[in-house]
Amino acid sequence: MAATLQLQPVQAQTAPVQPALPDFTQLVERVGPAVVNIRTSERLKANPNMPELDEQMLEFLRRFGIPAPNQRRGAPRGDDDQPQRRGVGSGFLISTDGYVMTNAHVVDGADELLVTLTDKREFKAKLIGTDARTDVAVVKIEAAGLPAVKLGDVSKLKVGEWVLAIGSPFGFDNTVTAGIVSAKARDTGDFLPFIQTDVAINPGNSGGPLLNMRGEVVGINSQIYSQSGGFMGISFAIPIDEAQRVAEQLRNGGRVIRGRIGVDPVDVSREVAEAIGLGKATGAMVRRVVEGSPAEKAGVEGGDVIVKFDGRAVEKASDLRRVVGGTKPGSKVSLQVFRRGAYKDLPIVVGELEDEKPQRASEAAPKVAPALGLTVSDLSDVQKRELKLRGGVRVDAAEGAAARAGLREGDLILALDNAEIASVKQFQAAIAKLDKAKIVSLLVRRADAVNIVLLKPGR
């Protein structure tokens, strides 16, 4: 008897379904027209005592992380043959009548602003206001019926979520890059809880929008972390809710008003928390109370740990700076502190934080380099942070040789004879060792330009 052969159908093996990559095309088509290119120009005063920088000096600038000036041979000149420094950045329309949000460092020092839309229309823009502490600026073009972005909710943004950047890196308009949210509320020592991403951001992207997958702006691309000067996978964006609060004040009054209570806060370490009986490392410990400040009047003491401000939890020092800064001056709020093993509520009236301004020579103790004809002063920590400098001294007055060489009040001296200057004390020590028969070279920053000034001591 022949055997019966039964055939069974072969079951096809199905590969696991891979999640599809996001499609950004519709998002870019919808939001792209609201992203603008911003070109800036600044007229520079020609100075025969500020020569072209050679390769050795450019290498010196790179070594100390100082941006090289745009004053090489062939630098652009205006119609009056006056040398100009040009820059490029990005921005986005936040209203249909022409208000544009961007970074303060994009427009800082510019004499002329030119905004270009994706349809190639160009407009001269008016600067409405800037805020150096948050790096937010608002400019205005005269037009109507423009496309405008929709602002998103940063609180709903999740780590690992896809995000998109549109901008003009290196002047390449309407460039789109994508990545994910790497971290939220990243503290870099500023007033802001930055959004960290791995979206490729390069010079020219600054001021452009960071978008979620719904096409809503969740941040302004502002900074990168780099050891080479180029993108290394870490970029930072200003949360749009923080930026919008600043932009509204700039549009309404041209300046930002912030609260102040007058304390110097630091984070609480785990060891300190255990030692004082706090239980966990949270809050902002008061290292110093400013004399005559709202905090002193409210009874705040050095060593207090501020755990709540106006009912909001304070987990670290940067939290306190942000919530106080965002409170309207004159507001009466409750401050909860942990002091000697117990919690205590203190009523406090919030004061106003005044923008820190460099002291003029008449206001500061004289710190003079008579051999060079200079009166100089140290930079504060706030000024160094805002200018992104490690050191340097500010020129408060220039006379004699310094004045003839073109130095003026407000210039920043970064180095003397190729040696970096960190403070007035170091500057004076270096001058004391000078050979008065030799010409001295000073590395000087004025606005965003860096140049060499040559002068002879005592002349």
QUIQUIRA-V947962 format. One record per residue. N is the residue number from 1. SS is DSSP state (alpha for helix, beta for strand, coil for the rest). OMEGA is omega in whole degrees, -180 to 180 (NA if undefined). Layout:
BEGIN
((N;SS;OMEGA) (N;SS;OMEGA))
END
This chain:
BEGIN
((1;coil;-178) (2;coil;178) (3;coil;179) (4;coil;-180) (5;coil;178) (6;coil;-180) (7;coil;179) (8;coil;178) (9;coil;179) (10;coil;179) (11;coil;179) (12;coil;177) (13;coil;-179) (14;coil;178) (15;coil;178) (16;coil;-179) (17;coil;178) (18;coil;178) (19;coil;-179) (20;coil;175) (21;coil;-178) (22;coil;176) (23;coil;-175) (24;coil;-168) (25;alpha;-178) (26;alpha;179) (27;alpha;-179) (28;alpha;179) (29;alpha;-177) (30;alpha;-173) (31;alpha;-175) (32;alpha;-179) (33;alpha;180) (34;alpha;179) (35;beta;-175) (36;beta;172) (37;beta;180) (38;beta;176) (39;beta;-178) (40;beta;173) (41;beta;180) (42;beta;179) (43;beta;-179) (44;coil;178) (45;coil;179) (46;coil;-178) (47;coil;-178) (48;coil;-180) (49;coil;178) (50;coil;-174) (51;coil;174) (52;coil;180) (53;coil;177) (54;coil;-176) (55;alpha;-180) (56;alpha;180) (57;alpha;176) (58;alpha;177) (59;alpha;177) (60;alpha;178) (61;alpha;-180) (62;alpha;-176) (63;alpha;-178) (64;coil;176) (65;coil;-179) (66;coil;-180) (67;coil;178) (68;coil;-178) (69;coil;177) (70;coil;-178) (71;coil;176) (72;coil;178) (73;coil;-179) (74;coil;179) (75;coil;-176) (76;coil;178) (77;beta;-180) (78;coil;-178) (79;coil;-180) (80;coil;179) (81;coil;176) (82;coil;-179) (83;beta;-179) (84;beta;171) (85;beta;-178) (86;beta;178) (87;beta;179) (88;beta;179) (89;beta;-177) (90;beta;177) (91;beta;178) (92;beta;-178) (93;beta;180) (94;coil;176) (95;coil;-178) (96;coil;-180) (97;coil;166) (98;coil;175) (99;beta;-176) (100;beta;175) (101;beta;-180) (102;beta;176) (103;coil;176) (104;alpha;-177) (105;alpha;176) (106;alpha;-173) (107;alpha;-176) (108;coil;176) (109;coil;-176) (110;coil;174) (111;coil;-180) (112;beta;179) (113;beta;179) (114;beta;-179) (115;beta;179) (116;beta;178) (117;coil;-179) (118;coil;177) (119;coil;175) (120;coil;174) (121;coil;-179) (122;beta;180) (123;beta;168) (124;beta;-175) (125;coil;175) (126;beta;177) (127;beta;179) (128;beta;179) (129;beta;177) (130;beta;176) (131;beta;-175) (132;coil;-176) (133;coil;179) (134;coil;-179) (135;coil;179) (136;beta;177) (137;beta;176) (138;beta;174) (139;beta;-175) (140;beta;171) (141;coil;-178) (142;coil;179) (143;coil;-180) (144;coil;178) (145;coil;-177) (146;coil;174) (147;coil;-180) (148;coil;-179) (149;coil;171) (150;beta;-178) (151;beta;-177) (152;coil;-180) (153;coil;-177) (154;alpha;-178) (155;alpha;180) (156;alpha;180) (157;coil;-177) (158;coil;175) (159;coil;-177) (160;coil;-179) (161;coil;177) (162;beta;175) (163;beta;-173) (164;beta;175) (165;beta;174) (166;beta;-178) (167;beta;-176) (168;coil;-180) (169;alpha;-180) (170;alpha;178) (171;alpha;178) (172;coil;-173) (173;coil;171) (174;coil;176) (175;beta;-178) (176;beta;174) (177;beta;-175) (178;beta;178) (179;beta;180) (180;beta;173) (181;beta;-179) (182;beta;-180) (183;beta;176) (184;beta;178) (185;beta;179) (186;beta;-177) (187;beta;177) (188;coil;179) (189;coil;179) (190;coil;178) (191;coil;-167) (192;coil;171) (193;beta;-170) (194;beta;169) (195;beta;178) (196;beta;178) (197;beta;172) (198;coil;176) (199;coil;-179) (200;coil;179) (201;coil;-179) (202;coil;178) (203;coil;-175) (204;coil;174) (205;coil;-175) (206;coil;179) (207;coil;-180) (208;coil;-175) (209;beta;166) (210;beta;-171) (211;beta;171) (212;coil;-175) (213;coil;174) (214;coil;180) (215;coil;180) (216;beta;178) (217;beta;178) (218;beta;-180) (219;beta;173) (220;beta;179) (221;beta;-168) (222;beta;-171) (223;beta;168) (224;beta;170) (225;coil;-176) (226;coil;172) (227;coil;-178) (228;coil;-175) (229;coil;179) (230;coil;-178) (231;coil;-179) (232;coil;175) (233;coil;179) (234;coil;177) (235;beta;-175) (236;beta;178) (237;beta;177) (238;beta;179) (239;beta;-173) (240;alpha;178) (241;alpha;177) (242;alpha;-179) (243;alpha;-179) (244;alpha;178) (245;alpha;178) (246;alpha;-178) (247;alpha;179) (248;alpha;178) (249;alpha;179) (250;alpha;180) (251;alpha;-176) (252;alpha;-176) (253;alpha;178) (254;coil;179) (255;coil;-178) (256;coil;178) (257;coil;-178) (258;beta;176) (259;beta;-179) (260;beta;173) (261;coil;174) (262;coil;174) (263;beta;174) (264;beta;-174) (265;beta;174) (266;beta;178) (267;beta;177) (268;coil;179) (269;coil;179) (270;alpha;-179) (271;alpha;179) (272;alpha;180) (273;alpha;179) (274;alpha;-177) (275;alpha;-177) (276;alpha;178) (277;coil;-178) (278;coil;178) (279;coil;178) (280;coil;-177) (281;coil;-180) (282;coil;179) (283;coil;179) (284;beta;-179) (285;beta;-180) (286;beta;179) (287;beta;-178) (288;beta;175) (289;beta;-178) (290;coil;-179) (291;coil;178) (292;coil;-176) (293;coil;175) (294;alpha;-180) (295;alpha;179) (296;alpha;180) (297;alpha;-180) (298;alpha;179) (299;coil;177) (300;coil;-179) (301;coil;173) (302;coil;-176) (303;coil;174) (304;coil;173) (305;beta;179) (306;beta;-177) (307;beta;177) (308;beta;175) (309;beta;-179) (310;coil;177) (311;coil;-179) (312;beta;-178) (313;beta;176) (314;coil;-177) (315;coil;180) (316;coil;-174) (317;alpha;-179) (318;alpha;175) (319;alpha;-179) (320;alpha;180) (321;alpha;-177) (322;alpha;-176) (323;alpha;177) (324;alpha;180) (325;alpha;-179) (326;coil;-179) (327;coil;-178) (328;coil;177) (329;coil;-177) (330;coil;179) (331;coil;175) (332;beta;-176) (333;beta;178) (334;beta;178) (335;beta;178) (336;beta;-179) (337;beta;173) (338;beta;-175) (339;beta;176) (340;coil;173) (341;coil;-178) (342;beta;177) (343;beta;-177) (344;beta;178) (345;beta;-179) (346;beta;173) (347;beta;-178) (348;beta;176) (349;beta;-175) (350;coil;176) (351;beta;-180) (352;beta;177) (353;beta;178) (354;coil;177) (355;coil;-178) (356;coil;-180) (357;coil;179) (358;coil;177) (359;coil;173) (360;coil;-176) (361;coil;-179) (362;coil;-177) (363;coil;-175) (364;coil;174) (365;coil;-176) (366;coil;177) (367;coil;-165) (368;beta;170) (369;beta;-171) (370;coil;-179) (371;coil;-180) (372;coil;-178) (373;coil;-175) (374;beta;166) (375;beta;-174) (376;beta;177) (377;beta;179) (378;beta;172) (379;coil;177) (380;coil;178) (381;alpha;179) (382;alpha;180) (383;alpha;179) (384;alpha;-178) (385;alpha;-179) (386;alpha;-180) (387;alpha;-179) (388;coil;179) (389;coil;175) (390;coil;-177) (391;coil;-177) (392;coil;176) (393;beta;-179) (394;beta;177) (395;beta;177) (396;beta;177) (397;beta;179) (398;beta;180) (399;coil;173) (400;alpha;-176) (401;alpha;-178) (402;alpha;180) (403;alpha;179) (404;alpha;179) (405;coil;177) (406;coil;178) (407;coil;-180) (408;coil;180) (409;coil;180) (410;coil;176) (411;coil;178) (412;beta;178) (413;beta;-175) (414;beta;-178) (415;beta;176) (416;beta;-178) (417;coil;176) (418;coil;177) (419;beta;-178) (420;beta;179) (421;coil;-178) (422;coil;-174) (423;coil;177) (424;alpha;-180) (425;alpha;179) (426;alpha;179) (427;alpha;180) (428;alpha;178) (429;alpha;180) (430;alpha;180) (431;alpha;-179) (432;alpha;-178) (433;coil;-175) (434;coil;171) (435;coil;-174) (436;coil;179) (437;coil;-176) (438;coil;177) (439;beta;-179) (440;beta;175) (441;beta;177) (442;beta;173) (443;beta;-170) (444;beta;174) (445;beta;176) (446;beta;-170) (447;coil;179) (448;coil;-179) (449;beta;178) (450;beta;-178) (451;beta;175) (452;beta;174) (453;beta;179) (454;beta;176) (455;beta;-180) (456;beta;-178) (457;coil;172) (458;coil;-179) (459;coil;NA))
END
